[in-house]
Amino acid sequence: MHWLLLGLAVAAFAVAFNTTATWLMALCLIFALLFLLGWILGLYSARAGARSRDETAMIDPVELRRLREQAEARKLAAQQQQSGEPPVA
């Protein structure tokens, strides 16, 4: 969508440079600048959106705590298995 704004800005500049009416030139220049501003904002928005993280992949604190507890339990079980002690229930 933002590339369409760039095309419209170029077209407005072309009309502004080729017209003989002052009011039409001023109007086209204003539109061209607005289209350019819209294109820049759209381009920035598209690039910033592509670099943002996926919020659905984030882990909530409860899930993070549960994963840490599981890791600690596996670590304790591995240590007990290496030392030959029976696991504690």
N, CA, C and O atoms as CSV, one atom per row, in Angstrom:
chain,resi,resn,atom,element,x,y,z
A,1,MET,N,N,0.826,-1.196,0.000
A,1,MET,CA,C,0.000,0.000,0.000
A,1,MET,C,C,0.867,1.254,0.000
A,1,MET,O,O,0.544,2.241,-0.661
A,2,HIS,N,N,1.981,1.207,0.754
A,2,HIS,CA,C,2.787,2.417,0.832
A,2,HIS,C,C,3.489,2.716,-0.493
A,2,HIS,O,O,3.856,3.864,-0.747
A,3,TRP,N,N,3.681,1.703,-1.341
A,3,TRP,CA,C,4.292,1.962,-2.649
A,3,TRP,C,C,3.331,2.715,-3.569
A,3,TRP,O,O,3.762,3.460,-4.449
A,4,LEU,N,N,2.052,2.522,-3.366
A,4,LEU,CA,C,1.056,3.277,-4.127
A,4,LEU,C,C,1.166,4.771,-3.804
A,4,LEU,O,O,1.018,5.621,-4.682
A,5,LEU,N,N,1.427,5.073,-2.535
A,5,LEU,CA,C,1.585,6.479,-2.151
A,5,LEU,C,C,2.797,7.108,-2.813
A,5,LEU,O,O,2.765,8.284,-3.175
A,6,LEU,N,N,3.868,6.336,-2.975
A,6,LEU,CA,C,5.044,6.864,-3.665
A,6,LEU,C,C,4.717,7.166,-5.131
A,6,LEU,O,O,5.138,8.194,-5.662
A,7,GLY,N,N,3.980,6.290,-5.772
A,7,GLY,CA,C,3.578,6.535,-7.157
A,7,GLY,C,C,2.695,7.760,-7.291
A,7,GLY,O,O,2.840,8.540,-8.232
A,8,LEU,N,N,1.775,7.928,-6.341
A,8,LEU,CA,C,0.920,9.115,-6.363
A,8,LEU,C,C,1.729,10.390,-6.130
A,8,LEU,O,O,1.437,11.428,-6.725
A,9,ALA,N,N,2.737,10.317,-5.270
A,9,ALA,CA,C,3.585,11.490,-5.032
A,9,ALA,C,C,4.356,11.865,-6.287
A,9,ALA,O,O,4.466,13.046,-6.616
A,10,VAL,N,N,4.888,10.878,-6.987
A,10,VAL,CA,C,5.620,11.147,-8.226
A,10,VAL,C,C,4.683,11.750,-9.274
A,10,VAL,O,O,5.056,12.681,-9.989
A,11,ALA,N,N,3.474,11.217,-9.357
A,11,ALA,CA,C,2.502,11.750,-10.317
A,11,ALA,C,C,2.120,13.189,-9.964
A,11,ALA,O,O,1.985,14.030,-10.852
A,12,ALA,N,N,1.947,13.471,-8.682
A,12,ALA,CA,C,1.603,14.836,-8.270
A,12,ALA,C,C,2.750,15.797,-8.562
A,12,ALA,O,O,2.517,16.935,-8.969
A,13,PHE,N,N,3.998,15.344,-8.356
A,13,PHE,CA,C,5.144,16.192,-8.709
A,13,PHE,C,C,5.191,16.443,-10.224
A,13,PHE,O,O,5.501,17.551,-10.661
A,14,ALA,N,N,4.888,15.429,-11.004
A,14,ALA,CA,C,4.905,15.579,-12.461
A,14,ALA,C,C,3.858,16.600,-12.918
A,14,ALA,O,O,4.132,17.439,-13.777
A,15,VAL,N,N,2.667,16.518,-12.339
A,15,VAL,CA,C,1.627,17.484,-12.696
A,15,VAL,C,C,2.034,18.886,-12.253
A,15,VAL,O,O,1.811,19.858,-12.975
A,16,ALA,N,N,2.633,18.991,-11.063
A,16,ALA,CA,C,3.035,20.311,-10.554
A,16,ALA,C,C,4.106,20.943,-11.437
A,16,ALA,O,O,4.099,22.158,-11.640
A,17,PHE,N,N,5.020,20.141,-11.961
A,17,PHE,CA,C,6.091,20.693,-12.789
A,17,PHE,C,C,5.616,21.044,-14.208
A,17,PHE,O,O,6.222,21.890,-14.866
A,18,ASN,N,N,4.559,20.414,-14.675
A,18,ASN,CA,C,4.111,20.621,-16.056
A,18,ASN,C,C,2.917,21.559,-16.187
A,18,ASN,O,O,2.493,21.848,-17.306
A,19,THR,N,N,2.372,22.034,-15.094
A,19,THR,CA,C,1.198,22.895,-15.187
A,19,THR,C,C,1.609,24.365,-15.278
A,19,THR,O,O,2.707,24.752,-14.879
A,20,THR,N,N,0.691,25.168,-15.816
A,20,THR,CA,C,0.945,26.615,-15.887
A,20,THR,C,C,0.115,27.376,-14.857
A,20,THR,O,O,0.353,28.559,-14.613
A,21,ALA,N,N,-0.855,26.697,-14.258
A,21,ALA,CA,C,-1.704,27.346,-13.259
A,21,ALA,C,C,-1.019,27.283,-11.886
A,21,ALA,O,O,-0.611,26.216,-11.427
A,22,THR,N,N,-0.906,28.430,-11.256
A,22,THR,CA,C,-0.215,28.513,-9.966
A,22,THR,C,C,-0.965,27.760,-8.878
A,22,THR,O,O,-0.356,27.047,-8.080
A,23,TRP,N,N,-2.288,27.918,-8.843
A,23,TRP,CA,C,-3.067,27.246,-7.807
A,23,TRP,C,C,-2.996,25.725,-7.943
A,23,TRP,O,O,-2.967,25.015,-6.938
A,24,LEU,N,N,-2.966,25.218,-9.185
A,24,LEU,CA,C,-2.864,23.767,-9.392
A,24,LEU,C,C,-1.479,23.260,-9.001
A,24,LEU,O,O,-1.342,22.168,-8.451
A,25,MET,N,N,-0.450,24.066,-9.293
A,25,MET,CA,C,0.909,23.685,-8.913
A,25,MET,C,C,1.029,23.605,-7.388
A,25,MET,O,O,1.602,22.650,-6.864
A,26,ALA,N,N,0.499,24.587,-6.684
A,26,ALA,CA,C,0.563,24.597,-5.220
A,26,ALA,C,C,-0.214,23.421,-4.635
A,26,ALA,O,O,0.242,22.773,-3.693
A,27,LEU,N,N,-1.379,23.156,-5.195
A,27,LEU,CA,C,-2.190,22.038,-4.721
A,27,LEU,C,C,-1.487,20.700,-4.959
A,27,LEU,O,O,-1.499,19.828,-4.091
A,28,CYS,N,N,-0.889,20.544,-6.111
A,28,CYS,CA,C,-0.179,19.299,-6.423
A,28,CYS,C,C,1.058,19.128,-5.554
A,28,CYS,O,O,1.369,18.011,-5.140
A,29,LEU,N,N,1.762,20.206,-5.272
A,29,LEU,CA,C,2.926,20.118,-4.393
A,29,LEU,C,C,2.529,19.729,-2.968
A,29,LEU,O,O,3.217,18.943,-2.317
A,30,ILE,N,N,1.431,20.278,-2.498
A,30,ILE,CA,C,0.933,19.908,-1.167
A,30,ILE,C,C,0.563,18.426,-1.133
A,30,ILE,O,O,0.925,17.708,-0.200
A,31,PHE,N,N,-0.161,17.975,-2.158
A,31,PHE,CA,C,-0.529,16.559,-2.223
A,31,PHE,C,C,0.712,15.666,-2.344
A,31,PHE,O,O,0.779,14.599,-1.734
A,32,ALA,N,N,1.673,16.105,-3.122
A,32,ALA,CA,C,2.893,15.315,-3.282
A,32,ALA,C,C,3.628,15.178,-1.957
A,32,ALA,O,O,4.106,14.095,-1.618
A,33,LEU,N,N,3.720,16.260,-1.215
A,33,LEU,CA,C,4.385,16.188,0.083
A,33,LEU,C,C,3.614,15.313,1.065
A,33,LEU,O,O,4.216,14.575,1.845
A,34,LEU,N,N,2.295,15.392,1.031
A,34,LEU,CA,C,1.490,14.524,1.898
A,34,LEU,C,C,1.635,13.051,1.504
A,34,LEU,O,O,1.726,12.181,2.370
A,35,PHE,N,N,1.656,12.779,0.217
A,35,PHE,CA,C,1.844,11.395,-0.241
A,35,PHE,C,C,3.234,10.884,0.130
A,35,PHE,O,O,3.385,9.724,0.511
A,36,LEU,N,N,4.249,11.744,0.020
A,36,LEU,CA,C,5.594,11.338,0.419
A,36,LEU,C,C,5.665,11.044,1.919
A,36,LEU,O,O,6.294,10.073,2.340
A,37,LEU,N,N,5.020,11.883,2.711
A,37,LEU,CA,C,4.985,11.644,4.149
A,37,LEU,C,C,4.269,10.333,4.462
A,37,LEU,O,O,4.727,9.564,5.307
A,38,GLY,N,N,3.160,10.078,3.794
A,38,GLY,CA,C,2.454,8.811,3.981
A,38,GLY,C,C,3.288,7.616,3.561
A,38,GLY,O,O,3.256,6.570,4.209
A,39,TRP,N,N,4.040,7.771,2.471
A,39,TRP,CA,C,4.912,6.680,2.015
A,39,TRP,C,C,6.008,6.390,3.034
A,39,TRP,O,O,6.289,5.228,3.328
A,40,ILE,N,N,6.625,7.430,3.571
A,40,ILE,CA,C,7.691,7.248,4.559
A,40,ILE,C,C,7.141,6.578,5.817
A,40,ILE,O,O,7.764,5.660,6.351
A,41,LEU,N,N,5.993,7.023,6.288
A,41,LEU,CA,C,5.398,6.410,7.475
A,41,LEU,C,C,4.990,4.966,7.219
A,41,LEU,O,O,5.165,4.112,8.089
A,42,GLY,N,N,4.456,4.685,6.049
A,42,GLY,CA,C,4.089,3.315,5.703
A,42,GLY,C,C,5.295,2.402,5.593
A,42,GLY,O,O,5.255,1.255,6.039
A,43,LEU,N,N,6.365,2.904,5.001
A,43,LEU,CA,C,7.593,2.126,4.889
A,43,LEU,C,C,8.172,1.837,6.267
A,43,LEU,O,O,8.598,0.715,6.540
A,44,TYR,N,N,8.189,2.833,7.127
A,44,TYR,CA,C,8.686,2.649,8.485
A,44,TYR,C,C,7.822,1.639,9.240
A,44,TYR,O,O,8.343,0.771,9.939
A,45,SER,N,N,6.533,1.754,9.100
A,45,SER,CA,C,5.629,0.838,9.786
A,45,SER,C,C,5.817,-0.602,9.313
A,45,SER,O,O,5.785,-1.533,10.118
A,46,ALA,N,N,6.008,-0.778,8.028
A,46,ALA,CA,C,6.216,-2.130,7.494
A,46,ALA,C,C,7.529,-2.723,7.981
A,46,ALA,O,O,7.587,-3.907,8.312
A,47,ARG,N,N,8.577,-1.922,8.029
A,47,ARG,CA,C,9.877,-2.433,8.480
A,47,ARG,C,C,9.886,-2.685,9.977
A,47,ARG,O,O,10.467,-3.671,10.431
A,48,ALA,N,N,9.263,-1.823,10.745
A,48,ALA,CA,C,9.215,-2.025,12.191
A,48,ALA,C,C,8.336,-3.228,12.529
A,48,ALA,O,O,8.630,-3.972,13.464
A,49,GLY,N,N,7.276,-3.413,11.779
A,49,GLY,CA,C,6.405,-4.565,12.013
A,49,GLY,C,C,7.069,-5.881,11.674
A,49,GLY,O,O,6.778,-6.902,12.297
A,50,ALA,N,N,7.947,-5.869,10.705
A,50,ALA,CA,C,8.645,-7.100,10.328
A,50,ALA,C,C,9.675,-7.502,11.370
A,50,ALA,O,O,10.019,-8.680,11.471
A,51,ARG,N,N,10.168,-6.555,12.139
A,51,ARG,CA,C,11.200,-6.851,13.133
A,51,ARG,C,C,10.638,-7.099,14.521
A,51,ARG,O,O,11.400,-7.445,15.424
A,52,SER,N,N,9.359,-6.941,14.727
A,52,SER,CA,C,8.801,-7.124,16.059
A,52,SER,C,C,8.701,-8.609,16.404
A,52,SER,O,O,8.594,-9.461,15.522
A,53,ARG,N,N,8.739,-8.897,17.691
A,53,ARG,CA,C,8.667,-10.279,18.143
A,53,ARG,C,C,7.222,-10.762,18.121
A,53,ARG,O,O,6.274,-9.983,18.215
A,54,ASP,N,N,7.096,-12.073,17.993
A,54,ASP,CA,C,5.779,-12.688,18.033
A,54,ASP,C,C,5.341,-12.780,19.492
A,54,ASP,O,O,5.962,-13.489,20.283
A,55,GLU,N,N,4.291,-12.078,19.847
A,55,GLU,CA,C,3.854,-12.032,21.237
A,55,GLU,C,C,3.231,-13.341,21.691
A,55,GLU,O,O,3.171,-13.603,22.893
A,56,THR,N,N,2.768,-14.164,20.770
A,56,THR,CA,C,2.186,-15.435,21.161
A,56,THR,C,C,3.251,-16.440,21.585
A,56,THR,O,O,2.938,-17.430,22.247
A,57,ALA,N,N,4.502,-16.199,21.213
A,57,ALA,CA,C,5.574,-17.115,21.581
A,57,ALA,C,C,6.191,-16.777,22.936
A,57,ALA,O,O,7.043,-17.521,23.421
A,58,MET,N,N,5.783,-15.679,23.552
A,58,MET,CA,C,6.338,-15.300,24.843
A,58,MET,C,C,5.798,-16.218,25.941
A,58,MET,O,O,4.658,-16.680,25.876
A,59,ILE,N,N,6.630,-16.474,26.943
A,59,ILE,CA,C,6.257,-17.358,28.047
A,59,ILE,C,C,5.803,-16.493,29.219
A,59,ILE,O,O,6.461,-15.519,29.585
A,60,ASP,N,N,4.670,-16.867,29.796
A,60,ASP,CA,C,4.197,-16.127,30.954
A,60,ASP,C,C,4.968,-16.577,32.201
A,60,ASP,O,O,5.589,-17.639,32.178
A,61,PRO,N,N,4.942,-15.800,33.282
A,61,PRO,CA,C,5.735,-16.122,34.476
A,61,PRO,C,C,5.390,-17.468,35.111
A,61,PRO,O,O,6.276,-18.147,35.631
A,62,VAL,N,N,4.129,-17.860,35.076
A,62,VAL,CA,C,3.730,-19.150,35.661
A,62,VAL,C,C,4.353,-20.297,34.878
A,62,VAL,O,O,4.879,-21.242,35.465
A,63,GLU,N,N,4.296,-20.214,33.569
A,63,GLU,CA,C,4.885,-21.248,32.724
A,63,GLU,C,C,6.402,-21.281,32.889
A,63,GLU,O,O,6.997,-22.359,32.888
A,64,LEU,N,N,7.027,-20.131,33.028
A,64,LEU,CA,C,8.474,-20.064,33.221
A,64,LEU,C,C,8.870,-20.713,34.550
A,64,LEU,O,O,9.865,-21.435,34.610
A,65,ARG,N,N,8.113,-20.467,35.597
A,65,ARG,CA,C,8.389,-21.091,36.896
A,65,ARG,C,C,8.254,-22.605,36.820
A,65,ARG,O,O,9.063,-23.339,37.388
A,66,ARG,N,N,7.214,-23.073,36.107
A,66,ARG,CA,C,7.011,-24.510,35.961
A,66,ARG,C,C,8.169,-25.149,35.195
A,66,ARG,O,O,8.618,-26.239,35.551
A,67,LEU,N,N,8.652,-24.489,34.156
A,67,LEU,CA,C,9.784,-25.012,33.398
A,67,LEU,C,C,11.054,-25.049,34.242
A,67,LEU,O,O,11.843,-25.988,34.131
A,68,ARG,N,N,11.257,-24.039,35.084
A,68,ARG,CA,C,12.427,-24.036,35.969
A,68,ARG,C,C,12.356,-25.165,36.980
A,68,ARG,O,O,13.362,-25.819,37.258
A,69,GLU,N,N,11.171,-25.398,37.531
A,69,GLU,CA,C,11.008,-26.503,38.484
A,69,GLU,C,C,11.279,-27.845,37.820
A,69,GLU,O,O,11.895,-28.722,38.425
A,70,GLN,N,N,10.830,-28.010,36.594
A,70,GLN,CA,C,11.099,-29.263,35.878
A,70,GLN,C,C,12.589,-29.427,35.617
A,70,GLN,O,O,13.121,-30.531,35.739
A,71,ALA,N,N,13.265,-28.344,35.260
A,71,ALA,CA,C,14.708,-28.418,35.011
A,71,ALA,C,C,15.464,-28.764,36.289
A,71,ALA,O,O,16.400,-29.563,36.262
A,72,GLU,N,N,15.062,-28.166,37.403
A,72,GLU,CA,C,15.710,-28.486,38.679
A,72,GLU,C,C,15.484,-29.943,39.054
A,72,GLU,O,O,16.395,-30.608,39.547
A,73,ALA,N,N,14.267,-30.446,38.821
A,73,ALA,CA,C,13.974,-31.841,39.139
A,73,ALA,C,C,14.802,-32.782,38.267
A,73,ALA,O,O,15.305,-33.792,38.758
A,74,ARG,N,N,14.949,-32.466,36.989
A,74,ARG,CA,C,15.780,-33.307,36.116
A,74,ARG,C,C,17.248,-33.262,36.538
A,74,ARG,O,O,17.945,-34.277,36.504
A,75,LYS,N,N,17.705,-32.091,36.932
A,75,LYS,CA,C,19.089,-31.950,37.369
A,75,LYS,C,C,19.333,-32.759,38.645
A,75,LYS,O,O,20.352,-33.441,38.754
A,76,LEU,N,N,18.421,-32.692,39.599
A,76,LEU,CA,C,18.526,-33.444,40.841
A,76,LEU,C,C,18.484,-34.939,40.565
A,76,LEU,O,O,19.239,-35.700,41.170
A,77,ALA,N,N,17.607,-35.371,39.655
A,77,ALA,CA,C,17.517,-36.794,39.305
A,77,ALA,C,C,18.801,-37.274,38.632
A,77,ALA,O,O,19.244,-38.396,38.875
A,78,ALA,N,N,19.392,-36.445,37.800
A,78,ALA,CA,C,20.647,-36.821,37.137
A,78,ALA,C,C,21.779,-36.922,38.147
A,78,ALA,O,O,22.613,-37.822,38.052
A,79,GLN,N,N,21.820,-36.008,39.115
A,79,GLN,CA,C,22.863,-36.071,40.147
A,79,GLN,C,C,22.705,-37.310,41.016
A,79,GLN,O,O,23.693,-37.957,41.363
A,80,GLN,N,N,21.464,-37.646,41.370
A,80,GLN,CA,C,21.227,-38.826,42.194
A,80,GLN,C,C,21.543,-40.104,41.430
A,80,GLN,O,O,22.025,-41.077,42.011
A,81,GLN,N,N,21.276,-40.102,40.144
A,81,GLN,CA,C,21.557,-41.282,39.337
A,81,GLN,C,C,23.067,-41.496,39.219
A,81,GLN,O,O,23.529,-42.637,39.228
A,82,GLN,N,N,23.829,-40.428,39.111
A,82,GLN,CA,C,25.289,-40.536,39.016
A,82,GLN,C,C,25.899,-40.999,40.332
A,82,GLN,O,O,26.887,-41.733,40.323
A,83,SER,N,N,25.342,-40.593,41.445
A,83,SER,CA,C,25.898,-40.959,42.746
A,83,SER,C,C,25.404,-42.333,43.204
A,83,SER,O,O,25.944,-42.884,44.163
A,84,GLY,N,N,24.393,-42.897,42.541
A,84,GLY,CA,C,23.888,-44.218,42.878
A,84,GLY,C,C,22.878,-44.221,44.011
A,84,GLY,O,O,22.511,-45.291,44.496
A,85,GLU,N,N,22.433,-43.099,44.431
A,85,GLU,CA,C,21.436,-43.028,45.522
A,85,GLU,C,C,20.051,-43.309,44.945
A,85,GLU,O,O,19.788,-43.016,43.779
A,86,PRO,N,N,19.171,-43.877,45.763
A,86,PRO,CA,C,17.794,-44.076,45.288
A,86,PRO,C,C,17.077,-42.743,45.208
A,86,PRO,O,O,17.313,-41.867,46.040
A,87,PRO,N,N,16.197,-42.568,44.216
A,87,PRO,CA,C,15.481,-41.285,44.088
A,87,PRO,C,C,14.561,-41.038,45.247
A,87,PRO,O,O,13.948,-41.961,45.782
A,88,VAL,N,N,14.465,-39.778,45.633
A,88,VAL,CA,C,13.589,-39.377,46.726
A,88,VAL,C,C,12.239,-39.010,46.156
A,88,VAL,O,O,12.144,-38.197,45.237
A,89,ALA,N,N,11.184,-39.613,46.706
A,89,ALA,CA,C,9.839,-39.374,46.189
A,89,ALA,C,C,9.161,-38.257,46.897
A,89,ALA,O,O,8.018,-37.928,46.580
